[in-house]
Structures are given as structure tokens and as C-alpha cells.
């Protein structure tokens, strides 16, 4: 998870929000990176839990891609 700036962010089960790895700037960077790949996630339309782990973000991205 390049947007978070830490390899720890990509580890399974790491709570990005609790550990402060996904702050507002990192979230914007993440969303822009996804948009560059044609995937649009709208944070106001998703529960906060969507952004809690790398796995949950990946799942949301896969769902949005369909």
C-alpha cells in the first residue's frame, strides 16, 4: 500500500485506521491511484470499515470494477 507509506499497511489484518497508516492525505492518494486504474470508490457512499484493512479496500475495488 504505497499510499500509506509503510510496508506494514499491506500485511494481512493490519488496521490502517487504528494504526494511523491511512490518514486523510493517504486516502486521497489511494483514491487517485485507483481512479487512474479506472476504479472509482466514493468514500461518502461506503462505510468507514471499507478502509480499515488492505483486504477490505481490495474487496471494495474489485466490487467497483465489476
Secondary structure, 3 states (H helix, E strand, C coil): CHHHCCHHHHCCCCCCCCCCCCCHHHHHHHHHHHHHCCCCCCHHHCCHHHHCCHHHHHHHHHHHHC
